[in-house]
Structure formats: C-alpha cells, structure tokens
Amino acid sequence: MSTNSTAPFTITSMTPAEMAIAIDWARREGWNPGLQDATAFRCADPQGFLLGRLGDQPVATISAVKYGDDFGFIGLYIADGPFRGRGFGYGIWQEAMARLAGRNVGLDGVVAQQDNYRKSGFQLAYRNIRHAGRSTAGPKATRAVPVASIDFDELVRYDRRLFPAERTTFLANWVHPSHARALAIVEGSTILGYGVIRPCHQGFKIAPLYASTPEVAEELVRALTADLPDQSEFFIDVPEPNAHAMQLAAGLGMTPVLETARMYTRRAPDLPLDEVFGITSLELG
C-alpha cells in the first residue's frame, strides 16, 4: 500500500468494476449492503459514484446521485482507514456537493456525524432505525403477488408518491427477480403496498416496504420472508416518525441494531411517511 504524500489526489467517476470497492468498504463499515447493490445503484445515476485516489491507491468513496432536476442523495461516504484525517474524505465530499449544487440533497448519516453535516447545510428530518429479526415458519396464504405481474408504470407512479423523485430506471433493476424478490398487494387496480427482499452480506434486507396500512405491511413482511430458511436473519430500516412501523417491527420480534440521521439541505420532502414502513437504501434514499 502506497502512502506517498506527494502523489496527486484525483477524483473520478467509478467504473462498474470499481463499484465493488465502495460496496466492500460499506460492508466493512457494518452497513450490510446487498450482494447485487452495485448493479442497481449504477442504474440510478451511472456518473454519480466517485472514487478518490492518492496516486493509484483508492482512498475515499462517495455517491452523489441525481434524481430528476431538483433532488440528490449522498451516500457511501467513506475514507479508507489508513487515509482518514488527511483531508481526502473532505475533498471528495466537496466534489460530491458541487455536483449536486442547486438541488435539495438528502443523506442518511451516522448520528455521530450530524454536527459535521450541519456545517454543510444539512438539517435533521428524522431518524431511521434498522431493526433485525428472524424469519419463522408459518402460513403462506397471502394476497401478495410478484411485482412482475402488475403494470410497471403503475408501480412507478405508486413509488413516486413515497419517494422524493421519479426513479424508473433504478426501480426496474431493483425489483428484478434475478436480484431480489419483489411482491405487491393489489386491490382491484389499486396498489396497496409493495416490498422487496434481497440477499445481503449478512442475512436479507426488506427495502423498501411501502404499505397503506400496518396490516398490509405485516402481510408483505410475512410473504417476503415465507420462503427463507427458518430463522434467517432479516433487516428493515424503519423511519422513526412512523409509529405504526416501529410497533410492527416490535410486534414481529425485531430489535434495533443501527440508527441513522435522515437529513436534507432544504425542507424535508412532503411524503406520506405513515406509508413508509421501510426505506429503500441508506446509500440512495
């Protein structure tokens, strides 16, 4: 490993192969990314993932994903351990924020870094609480159907109500059955909720989990975990303001294991958080 302080520090957009660096560092940080996240993430914004190098040595990563014309999200903000405290992290942060200039920018940061994010203009909106649980054998009868069986345009419209921007290309990959299992509950022509479960470096993660009622959310959780081996570990990142979601997690025997601070540079988007039982990603919102 080179630590030559005279080598130039450069920042470039990651190639598909370089995405593995950011995902592996996220794993090391304990954020437990999905096994296929790199592919789906790049669909959101192929130029939105930055790698900082000292000479030819990767030293820092960050994502600065653009959604539409006025929203962006920061994630994967990591300086490699031996290179922390040397300004490389702040350098790549400045580049990411410059790329998102003029947009409302969100992030899910570790709570201990809130004060640093405030210095960059971010304000706390709420906390997301990661809960961990175990799958259990039980009745498999459910109204849930594969997302692939419903109209994708309808899914995009439903998702847009619950996320600050349209994300069609990302969504098409995120719900793809080769990467994850995605189920929806539909009544007539109305989507009542949907969820996606995908394998992660540790267990599985349900993300997102959107539902019109706690009952629909619980039905989706049970359907999504029904085919897992008994006692498989799974996780949901629950927005704390949704009291019904917090109660559902507790009722399912899940326990808090991680919390993050959802922050924005402007006013928090006006979303029906009472229908958000689990967010999609700490890295992309």
C-alpha positions as CSV (number, residue, x, y, z in Angstrom):
1,M,0.0,0.0,0.0
2,S,1.4,3.3,-1.1
3,T,1.0,6.3,1.3
4,N,3.2,8.7,-0.8
5,S,2.0,12.1,0.3
6,T,3.5,13.7,-2.8
7,A,1.3,11.6,-5.1
8,P,-1.7,13.5,-6.7
9,F,-5.1,13.2,-5.2
10,T,-7.7,12.7,-8.0
11,I,-11.4,12.1,-8.1
12,T,-13.2,10.2,-10.9
13,S,-16.5,8.6,-11.5
14,M,-16.3,4.9,-10.7
15,T,-16.3,2.3,-13.4
16,P,-18.6,-0.7,-12.9
17,A,-15.7,-2.8,-11.6
18,E,-14.7,0.0,-9.2
19,M,-18.2,-0.1,-7.6
20,A,-17.0,-3.2,-5.8
21,I,-14.6,-1.1,-3.8
22,A,-17.4,1.1,-2.4
23,I,-19.7,-1.8,-1.6
24,D,-16.9,-3.7,0.1
25,W,-16.0,-0.7,2.2
26,A,-19.6,-0.3,3.1
27,R,-19.7,-3.9,4.2
28,R,-16.6,-3.3,6.4
29,E,-18.4,-0.3,8.0
30,G,-21.2,-2.6,9.1
31,W,-23.8,-1.1,6.7
32,N,-24.6,-4.5,5.2
33,P,-25.2,-3.7,1.6
34,G,-26.9,-6.1,-0.7
35,L,-25.0,-8.6,-2.8
36,Q,-26.2,-7.1,-6.1
37,D,-26.4,-3.5,-5.0
38,A,-23.7,-2.2,-7.3
39,T,-25.6,-3.0,-10.4
40,A,-28.8,-1.4,-9.2
41,F,-27.1,1.6,-7.8
42,R,-25.4,2.5,-11.1
43,C,-28.8,2.4,-12.8
44,A,-29.8,5.4,-10.7
45,D,-27.0,7.6,-12.0
46,P,-24.0,6.0,-13.7
47,Q,-21.9,9.1,-13.1
48,G,-22.9,9.6,-9.5
49,F,-20.4,7.4,-7.8
50,L,-17.0,8.9,-7.1
51,L,-13.6,7.4,-6.2
52,G,-10.8,9.3,-4.8
53,R,-7.2,8.1,-5.3
54,L,-3.9,9.1,-3.9
55,G,-1.7,8.2,-6.9
56,D,-3.2,4.8,-7.9
57,Q,-4.4,3.9,-4.4
58,P,-8.1,4.2,-3.7
59,V,-8.6,6.2,-0.5
60,A,-12.1,7.6,-0.5
61,T,-15.6,6.9,-2.0
62,I,-18.9,8.8,-2.1
63,S,-22.1,8.7,-4.1
64,A,-23.8,11.8,-5.3
65,V,-26.8,10.5,-7.2
66,K,-29.0,12.9,-9.1
67,Y,-32.8,12.3,-9.3
68,G,-34.7,14.4,-11.8
69,D,-33.9,18.1,-11.9
70,D,-34.0,19.0,-8.3
71,F,-33.2,16.2,-5.9
72,G,-30.0,14.4,-5.0
73,F,-28.7,11.9,-2.4
74,I,-25.3,11.5,-0.8
75,G,-24.1,8.0,0.4
76,L,-21.2,5.6,0.5
77,Y,-19.2,8.4,2.1
78,I,-16.1,6.5,3.3
79,A,-12.4,7.3,3.7
80,D,-10.3,4.1,3.9
81,G,-9.0,3.6,7.4
82,P,-5.3,4.4,6.9
83,F,-6.1,7.6,5.0
84,R,-8.6,9.1,7.4
85,G,-7.9,12.5,8.9
86,R,-5.8,13.7,5.9
87,G,-8.4,15.7,4.0
88,F,-9.2,13.1,1.3
89,G,-12.7,12.5,2.7
90,Y,-13.5,16.2,2.8
91,G,-12.1,16.6,-0.7
92,I,-14.4,14.0,-2.2
93,W,-17.3,15.4,-0.1
94,Q,-16.8,18.9,-1.7
95,E,-16.7,17.4,-5.2
96,A,-20.0,15.4,-4.5
97,M,-21.8,18.5,-3.1
98,A,-20.6,20.6,-6.1
99,R,-22.1,18.0,-8.4
100,L,-25.4,18.3,-6.6
101,A,-25.4,22.1,-6.4
102,G,-28.9,23.7,-6.7
103,R,-30.7,20.6,-5.6
104,N,-32.3,19.6,-2.3
105,V,-29.8,16.9,-1.1
106,G,-30.6,14.1,1.3
107,L,-28.4,11.7,3.2
108,D,-28.6,9.0,5.9
109,G,-25.6,9.6,8.1
110,V,-24.4,8.1,11.3
111,V,-25.8,10.0,14.2
112,A,-22.3,11.0,15.5
113,Q,-21.6,13.0,12.3
114,Q,-24.8,15.1,12.5
115,D,-22.9,18.2,13.6
116,N,-20.4,17.9,10.7
117,Y,-23.3,17.6,8.2
118,R,-25.0,20.6,9.7
119,K,-21.9,22.6,8.9
120,S,-22.5,21.7,5.2
121,G,-26.1,23.0,5.5
122,F,-27.9,19.8,6.3
123,Q,-30.8,19.7,8.9
124,L,-32.2,16.7,10.7
125,A,-35.5,15.5,9.4
126,Y,-35.9,12.2,11.4
127,R,-34.0,9.0,12.3
128,N,-34.1,5.7,10.6
129,I,-33.9,2.8,12.9
130,R,-32.6,-0.5,11.5
131,H,-34.4,-3.5,13.0
132,A,-33.2,-7.1,12.9
133,G,-35.4,-10.1,13.1
134,R,-35.7,-13.8,12.3
135,S,-37.9,-15.5,9.8
136,T,-40.4,-18.1,11.1
137,A,-42.3,-20.9,9.5
138,G,-46.0,-20.1,9.3
139,P,-49.0,-19.9,7.0
140,K,-48.1,-18.9,3.4
141,A,-51.5,-17.9,2.2
142,T,-51.3,-14.2,1.2
143,R,-52.7,-11.7,-1.3
144,A,-49.2,-10.7,-2.3
145,V,-48.3,-11.3,-6.0
146,P,-45.0,-10.8,-7.8
147,V,-44.4,-7.3,-8.8
148,A,-43.6,-8.6,-12.3
149,S,-47.2,-9.5,-12.7
150,I,-48.5,-5.9,-12.2
151,D,-48.2,-2.9,-14.6
152,F,-44.7,-1.5,-14.1
153,D,-45.9,2.1,-14.9
154,E,-48.4,1.8,-12.1
155,L,-45.6,0.7,-9.8
156,V,-43.5,3.7,-10.8
157,R,-46.5,6.0,-10.1
158,Y,-47.1,4.4,-6.7
159,D,-43.4,4.6,-5.8
160,R,-43.2,8.3,-6.8
161,R,-45.8,9.1,-4.1
162,L,-43.4,7.7,-1.5
163,F,-40.0,8.9,-2.7
164,P,-38.9,12.5,-3.4
165,A,-38.3,11.9,-7.2
166,E,-39.1,9.5,-10.0
167,R,-36.6,6.7,-10.3
168,T,-37.8,4.4,-13.1
169,T,-34.5,3.0,-14.3
170,F,-33.3,2.2,-10.8
171,L,-36.6,0.6,-9.9
172,A,-36.6,-1.6,-12.9
173,N,-33.4,-3.2,-11.7
174,W,-34.2,-3.1,-8.0
175,V,-37.3,-5.2,-8.3
176,H,-35.8,-7.6,-11.0
177,P,-36.3,-11.2,-9.9
178,S,-32.7,-12.1,-10.6
179,H,-31.6,-9.7,-7.9
180,A,-34.4,-9.8,-5.4
181,R,-37.9,-10.9,-4.6
182,A,-40.5,-8.2,-5.0
183,L,-44.1,-8.6,-4.0
184,A,-47.1,-6.3,-4.1
185,I,-50.6,-6.3,-2.7
186,V,-53.2,-5.0,-5.1
187,E,-56.9,-4.4,-4.7
188,G,-58.7,-4.0,-7.9
189,S,-56.4,-1.7,-9.8
190,T,-55.0,-0.1,-6.7
191,I,-51.6,-0.9,-5.3
192,L,-51.9,-1.1,-1.5
193,G,-48.2,-1.7,-0.9
194,Y,-45.1,-3.4,-2.1
195,G,-41.8,-4.7,-0.8
196,V,-38.5,-6.0,-1.9
197,I,-36.3,-8.5,-0.1
198,R,-32.7,-9.1,-1.3
199,P,-29.8,-11.1,0.0
200,C,-27.1,-9.1,1.8
201,H,-23.7,-9.8,3.1
202,Q,-25.4,-10.6,6.4
203,G,-28.9,-12.1,6.1
204,F,-31.6,-10.3,4.0
205,K,-33.0,-6.8,3.9
206,I,-36.6,-5.7,3.1
207,A,-36.2,-2.4,1.3
208,P,-38.4,-0.7,0.6
209,L,-41.5,-1.7,2.5
210,Y,-44.4,0.6,1.5
211,A,-48.0,0.0,2.6
212,S,-51.3,1.8,3.0
213,T,-51.9,0.2,6.4
214,P,-49.9,-1.7,9.1
215,E,-51.9,-4.8,8.2
216,V,-50.8,-4.6,4.6
217,A,-47.2,-4.0,5.7
218,E,-47.3,-7.1,8.0
219,E,-48.8,-9.2,5.3
220,L,-46.0,-8.2,3.0
221,V,-43.3,-8.9,5.5
222,R,-44.7,-12.4,6.2
223,A,-45.0,-13.1,2.4
224,L,-41.5,-11.8,1.7
225,T,-39.9,-13.9,4.4
226,A,-42.1,-17.0,3.9
227,D,-39.6,-18.8,1.6
228,L,-36.5,-18.0,3.6
229,P,-34.9,-20.8,5.6
230,D,-36.4,-20.8,9.1
231,Q,-34.7,-18.4,11.5
232,S,-33.0,-16.5,8.7
233,E,-31.9,-13.0,9.8
234,F,-33.5,-10.1,8.0
235,F,-33.5,-6.3,8.4
236,I,-35.7,-3.3,7.9
237,D,-34.7,0.4,8.1
238,V,-37.7,1.9,9.7
239,P,-38.4,5.7,9.7
240,E,-38.9,6.6,13.3
241,P,-41.8,9.0,12.8
242,N,-44.0,6.1,11.5
243,A,-45.2,4.9,14.9
244,H,-47.1,2.0,13.3
245,A,-43.9,0.9,11.6
246,M,-42.0,0.9,14.8
247,Q,-44.8,-1.0,16.5
248,L,-44.9,-3.5,13.7
249,A,-41.2,-4.2,14.0
250,A,-41.5,-4.7,17.7
251,G,-44.5,-7.0,17.2
252,L,-42.5,-9.1,14.8
253,G,-39.9,-9.6,17.5
254,M,-37.4,-7.4,15.7
255,T,-34.8,-5.4,17.7
256,P,-33.0,-2.1,16.9
257,V,-29.4,-2.6,15.7
258,L,-28.4,0.7,14.0
259,E,-29.7,4.2,13.6
260,T,-29.0,6.9,11.1
261,A,-30.0,10.5,10.7
262,R,-32.0,11.4,7.7
263,M,-31.0,15.0,6.8
264,Y,-31.7,17.4,4.0
265,T,-30.2,20.7,2.8
266,R,-33.7,22.1,2.3
267,R,-37.1,21.4,3.7
268,A,-37.8,17.7,4.0
269,P,-39.8,16.4,1.1
270,D,-43.6,16.2,1.9
271,L,-44.1,12.5,1.8
272,P,-46.7,10.2,3.5
273,L,-44.3,8.7,6.0
274,D,-47.1,6.8,7.6
275,E,-47.0,4.6,4.5
276,V,-43.2,4.1,4.6
277,F,-42.5,1.1,6.8
278,G,-39.0,0.6,5.5
279,I,-36.8,2.9,3.3
280,T,-35.1,1.6,0.2
281,S,-31.4,2.3,0.9
282,L,-29.1,4.2,3.2
283,E,-27.0,4.9,0.2
284,L,-29.6,6.1,-2.3
285,G,-32.6,7.2,-0.1
